[in-house]
Amino acid sequence: MCMNWLVVGQIMPMNPASSVRGPKYVIKRGKTPVLTAEEARQLLNSIDTSTVVGLRDRALIASMLFTFARVSAVVGMKVDDYYQVGKRSWIRLQEKGGKDHAVPAHHSAEEYLDAYLRASGHGGDKLAPLFLTTIGRTGTLTDKPISRHDALRMVKRRASAAGLSAKIGCHTFRATGITAYLENGGTIENAQAIAAHESPRTTKLYDRTCDEVTLDEIERIRI
């Protein structure tokens, strides 16, 4: 590229590196840390839900976990993005590229969101942000939306309190949800649809179901 720039600037008559091809960089397995189902449940159960902040944090984590959504899509939700169609609750997300994406709410996510909205008291304001910040450490909610940076700090704090790895981040719940879904018989095509991925190859990066199989095969090397 440097040589090409020199040619365009008429400093060199030709590009001597035009035939050079860089190495291919192929990723077949993502590096996002993944929780087991037991660890995910441990994290959710460790949150003190006697306060509205605890209810908010549990609902936010569950929303990422059960919808495979990016943190930016979840923290950008309005109250109106959690809605009912008949007897079923749905979650509407605005994913990367401005795509509107709606998924049915998992019964646990529905339970946690309902509990949070009852405690917060702002469920009637359909245009209000769904997940609100607090005034310092007072536990009093503001009318402003939580940011993805606030969400990451919250996840780190909650994971540490639950005795889990400090490497856990918001994207962990996307990978954990996809892995748990596939472990329980889900298909990569449906996981792709839930996660709103353009390609199943992207979804496959989050799949850790092959990890145990790989370990079992490695242990066959008896020396």
C-alpha positions as CSV (number, residue, x, y, z in Angstrom):
1,M,0.0,0.0,0.0
2,C,2.9,2.3,0.7
3,M,4.4,1.6,-2.7
4,N,1.1,2.1,-4.4
5,W,0.8,5.5,-2.7
6,L,4.2,6.4,-4.0
7,V,3.1,5.4,-7.5
8,V,0.0,7.5,-7.3
9,G,2.0,10.4,-6.1
10,Q,4.3,9.9,-9.2
11,I,7.3,9.4,-7.0
12,M,7.9,5.9,-8.4
13,P,7.1,4.7,-11.9
14,M,5.9,1.3,-10.8
15,N,4.9,-0.7,-7.7
16,P,7.6,-3.4,-7.1
17,A,5.3,-5.0,-4.4
18,S,2.2,-5.3,-6.6
19,S,2.5,-9.1,-6.7
20,V,3.0,-9.5,-3.0
21,R,0.0,-11.0,-1.1
22,G,-0.3,-10.8,2.6
23,P,-1.0,-13.8,4.8
24,K,-4.6,-14.9,5.2
25,Y,-6.1,-14.3,8.6
26,V,-8.8,-16.9,9.2
27,I,-10.7,-17.1,12.5
28,K,-12.6,-20.3,13.1
29,R,-13.2,-19.9,16.8
30,G,-14.0,-16.7,18.7
31,K,-12.1,-15.6,21.7
32,T,-15.1,-14.3,23.8
33,P,-15.2,-16.0,27.2
34,V,-18.2,-18.2,27.6
35,L,-20.0,-19.2,30.8
36,T,-21.5,-22.7,31.4
37,A,-25.2,-22.8,32.1
38,E,-24.4,-23.4,35.8
39,E,-22.1,-20.3,35.9
40,A,-24.7,-18.2,34.2
41,R,-27.4,-19.2,36.7
42,Q,-24.9,-18.6,39.5
43,L,-24.4,-15.1,38.3
44,L,-28.1,-14.3,38.0
45,N,-28.9,-15.9,41.4
46,S,-26.0,-13.9,43.1
47,I,-27.6,-10.5,42.4
48,D,-29.4,-9.0,45.3
49,T,-32.9,-8.3,43.9
50,S,-34.2,-6.5,47.1
51,T,-33.3,-3.2,45.4
52,V,-34.4,-1.7,42.0
53,V,-30.8,-1.6,40.9
54,G,-30.4,-5.3,41.5
55,L,-33.6,-6.0,39.5
56,R,-32.3,-3.7,36.7
57,D,-29.0,-5.5,36.5
58,R,-30.5,-8.9,36.5
59,A,-33.0,-7.9,33.8
60,L,-30.3,-6.3,31.7
61,I,-28.0,-9.4,31.9
62,A,-30.9,-11.7,31.1
63,S,-31.9,-9.6,28.1
64,M,-28.4,-10.1,26.6
65,L,-28.3,-13.7,27.5
66,F,-31.7,-14.8,26.2
67,T,-31.8,-12.7,23.0
68,F,-28.1,-13.1,22.0
69,A,-28.1,-9.3,21.6
70,R,-25.2,-6.9,21.6
71,V,-25.0,-4.7,24.6
72,S,-25.5,-1.5,22.5
73,A,-28.8,-2.9,21.3
74,V,-30.0,-3.8,24.8
75,V,-29.1,-0.5,26.5
76,G,-30.7,1.4,23.6
77,M,-34.1,-0.1,24.2
78,K,-37.1,2.0,25.1
79,V,-39.9,0.8,27.3
80,D,-42.0,0.4,24.2
81,D,-39.5,-2.2,22.9
82,Y,-40.6,-4.7,25.4
83,Y,-44.2,-5.3,24.4
84,Q,-46.9,-8.0,24.2
85,V,-48.5,-9.7,21.2
86,G,-51.4,-11.7,22.4
87,K,-50.2,-13.5,25.5
88,R,-46.6,-13.5,24.5
89,S,-44.0,-10.8,25.3
90,W,-41.5,-9.7,22.7
91,I,-38.3,-7.8,22.7
92,R,-37.5,-5.4,19.9
93,L,-33.8,-4.5,19.3
94,Q,-32.1,-2.2,16.9
95,E,-29.0,-4.1,15.8
96,K,-25.9,-3.2,13.9
97,G,-26.7,-1.2,10.7
98,G,-29.9,0.1,12.1
99,K,-31.8,-3.2,11.6
100,D,-35.0,-3.6,13.7
101,H,-34.9,-7.1,15.1
102,A,-37.7,-8.7,17.3
103,V,-37.5,-11.9,19.2
104,P,-39.9,-13.6,21.6
105,A,-39.0,-13.0,25.3
106,H,-37.7,-16.1,27.1
107,H,-39.9,-16.8,30.2
108,S,-37.0,-16.0,32.5
109,A,-36.2,-12.7,30.7
110,E,-40.0,-11.8,30.8
111,E,-40.1,-12.5,34.6
112,Y,-37.0,-10.4,35.3
113,L,-38.1,-7.5,33.1
114,D,-41.6,-7.4,34.6
115,A,-40.1,-7.4,38.1
116,Y,-37.8,-4.6,37.2
117,L,-40.5,-2.4,35.6
118,R,-42.8,-2.9,38.6
119,A,-40.1,-1.7,40.9
120,S,-38.9,1.2,38.8
121,G,-42.4,2.5,38.1
122,H,-41.6,3.9,34.7
123,G,-43.3,1.1,32.6
124,G,-46.1,3.4,31.6
125,D,-43.8,5.9,29.8
126,K,-43.4,4.0,26.5
127,L,-40.8,6.4,25.1
128,A,-38.5,6.3,28.2
129,P,-35.3,4.4,28.1
130,L,-35.8,0.8,29.4
131,F,-32.6,0.6,31.5
132,L,-32.0,3.7,33.6
133,T,-28.9,5.0,35.4
134,T,-28.8,5.8,39.1
135,I,-27.7,8.9,41.0
136,G,-24.3,7.9,42.3
137,R,-24.7,5.0,44.8
138,T,-28.0,6.2,46.1
139,G,-30.0,3.5,44.3
140,T,-32.3,6.2,42.9
141,L,-33.1,5.9,39.2
142,T,-32.7,8.8,36.9
143,D,-34.5,9.3,33.6
144,K,-31.3,8.8,31.5
145,P,-30.4,5.5,29.8
146,I,-27.5,3.4,31.0
147,S,-24.5,3.3,28.6
148,R,-22.7,0.3,27.3
149,H,-19.7,1.4,29.4
150,D,-21.8,1.5,32.5
151,A,-23.2,-1.9,31.6
152,L,-19.7,-3.4,31.2
153,R,-18.6,-2.0,34.6
154,M,-21.8,-3.5,36.2
155,V,-21.1,-6.9,34.6
156,K,-17.5,-6.9,35.8
157,R,-18.7,-5.9,39.3
158,R,-21.5,-8.6,39.4
159,A,-19.2,-11.3,38.0
160,S,-16.5,-10.5,40.7
161,A,-19.1,-10.7,43.4
162,A,-20.3,-14.1,42.1
163,G,-16.8,-15.4,42.1
164,L,-16.5,-15.7,38.3
165,S,-13.7,-14.7,36.0
166,A,-12.7,-11.0,35.6
167,K,-12.5,-11.6,31.9
168,I,-16.2,-11.8,31.5
169,G,-17.7,-8.9,29.5
170,C,-21.1,-8.0,27.9
171,H,-20.3,-10.1,24.8
172,T,-19.9,-13.1,27.0
173,F,-23.7,-13.4,27.3
174,R,-24.1,-13.5,23.5
175,A,-21.7,-16.4,23.2
176,T,-23.1,-18.1,26.3
177,G,-26.7,-17.9,25.0
178,I,-25.8,-19.3,21.6
179,T,-23.7,-22.1,23.1
180,A,-26.5,-23.1,25.5
181,Y,-29.0,-23.0,22.7
182,L,-26.9,-25.3,20.5
183,E,-26.1,-27.7,23.4
184,N,-29.9,-28.2,23.9
185,G,-30.5,-29.2,20.3
186,G,-30.9,-25.8,18.6
187,T,-29.7,-25.4,15.0
188,I,-27.0,-23.0,13.8
189,E,-29.5,-21.5,11.3
190,N,-32.0,-20.6,14.0
191,A,-29.2,-19.3,16.3
192,Q,-28.1,-17.1,13.3
193,A,-31.7,-15.7,13.0
194,I,-32.0,-15.0,16.8
195,A,-28.6,-13.3,16.9
196,A,-29.4,-11.3,13.7
197,H,-26.1,-12.4,12.0
198,E,-25.7,-12.0,8.3
199,S,-23.7,-15.3,8.0
200,P,-23.9,-18.6,9.9
201,R,-20.1,-18.5,9.9
202,T,-20.3,-15.5,12.3
203,T,-22.7,-17.4,14.6
204,K,-20.3,-20.4,14.6
205,L,-17.6,-18.3,16.1
206,Y,-19.7,-18.1,19.3
207,D,-20.3,-21.8,19.4
208,R,-18.3,-23.6,22.1
209,T,-20.1,-26.9,22.0
210,C,-17.1,-28.6,20.4
211,D,-14.7,-27.7,23.2
212,E,-15.5,-30.8,25.3
213,V,-15.3,-33.1,22.3
214,T,-11.9,-31.7,21.5
215,L,-10.6,-32.2,25.0
216,D,-11.9,-35.8,25.1
217,E,-10.1,-36.5,21.8
218,I,-6.9,-35.0,23.1
219,E,-7.0,-37.1,26.2
220,R,-6.9,-40.2,24.0
221,I,-3.2,-39.4,23.5
222,R,-1.8,-41.7,26.2
223,I,1.9,-41.5,26.5
